[in-house]
Amino acid sequence: MKRDTLKKIFRFCLLTLFVTFMALYISQSTGYVEYENRKQVALTESQIKKFESDVAAGKKVDVENYLKTNEKNYQNGISKMGLKISNVTKSGVEKVVETSFKFLAKLAE
């Protein structure tokens, strides 16, 4: 019974990893990332043209009006807590690895 459950979990994890890999591979091979980067460049070029035309027209220019980012802030209490847990885990793992390597170095002497 336990073995069957472990097999199901393993298969689910393997399938999830495969689907994730395929999604990333397809997005890379179809040029989605390059397309998004080109859109950002086009936005930047249009902002530069707008800035130059406003300067030429003698309008009051504020740099913040031309540096708009499309990044959305999705942070909430749960994600902040998850980030803190991740950072604590990271520092703990780093300490364990460093201590292990120091111990192994002493054994090798």
C-alpha positions in Angstrom: 0.0 0.0 0.0 2.7 2.4 1.0 4.8 1.5 -2.0 1.8 2.2 -4.4 1.4 5.6 -2.8 5.0 6.4 -3.3 4.9 5.3 -6.9 1.9 7.6 -7.5 3.6 10.5 -5.9 6.8 9.9 -7.9 4.9 9.6 -11.2 3.0 12.8 -10.4 6.2 14.7 -9.6 7.8 13.3 -12.8 4.8 14.2 -14.9 4.8 17.7 -13.4 8.5 18.2 -14.1 8.0 17.0 -17.7 5.0 19.3 -18.4 7.0 22.2 -16.9 10.0 21.4 -19.0 7.9 21.1 -22.2 6.1 24.4 -21.5 9.5 26.2 -21.0 11.0 24.5 -24.1 8.0 25.4 -26.3 8.0 29.0 -25.1 11.7 29.2 -25.8 11.5 27.5 -29.2 8.6 29.6 -30.4 10.4 32.8 -29.5 8.0 34.0 -26.8 10.7 35.5 -24.6 12.3 37.3 -27.6 8.9 38.6 -28.5 8.3 40.0 -25.0 11.7 41.6 -25.0 11.1 43.2 -28.4 7.8 44.6 -27.1 9.7 46.2 -24.2 12.2 47.7 -26.6 9.4 49.0 -28.8 7.8 50.6 -25.7 11.2 52.1 -24.8 11.7 53.5 -28.3 8.2 55.0 -28.2 8.8 56.5 -24.8 12.1 58.1 -26.1 10.3 59.6 -29.1 7.6 61.0 -26.8 10.3 62.4 -24.5 12.1 64.0 -27.4 8.9 65.5 -28.8 7.9 66.9 -25.4 11.4 68.5 -25.0 11.2 70.0 -28.5 7.7 71.4 -27.7 9.1 73.0 -24.5 6.8 71.1 -22.2 7.6 70.5 -18.6 9.5 67.1 -18.6 9.4 64.7 -15.7 11.5 61.6 -16.1 9.0 59.4 -14.1 6.4 59.9 -16.8 8.6 58.2 -19.3 10.0 55.4 -17.2 6.8 53.5 -16.5 7.2 49.9 -15.7 4.6 47.2 -16.2 5.6 45.3 -13.2 2.8 44.4 -10.9 3.3 43.8 -7.2 1.8 40.5 -6.2 3.2 40.5 -2.7 0.9 39.8 0.2 1.3 38.5 3.7 1.5 34.9 2.7 4.1 35.5 0.0 6.2 37.6 2.4 6.0 34.9 5.0 7.0 32.3 2.4 10.0 34.5 1.4 11.1 34.8 5.0 10.9 31.0 5.4 12.8 30.5 2.2 15.6 32.8 3.4 15.8 31.2 6.8 16.0 27.7 5.1 18.6 29.0 2.7 20.8 30.3 5.5 20.4 27.1 7.5 21.3 24.9 4.5 24.3 27.1 3.8 25.6 26.7 7.3 25.1 23.0 7.3 27.0 22.7 4.0 29.8 24.9 5.1 30.1 23.0 8.4 30.1 19.7 6.5 32.8 20.8 4.2 34.9 22.1 7.0 34.5 18.8 8.8 35.5 16.8 5.7 38.5 19.1 5.2 39.7 18.3 8.7 39.2 14.6 8.1 41.2 14.9 4.9 44.2 16.5 6.7 
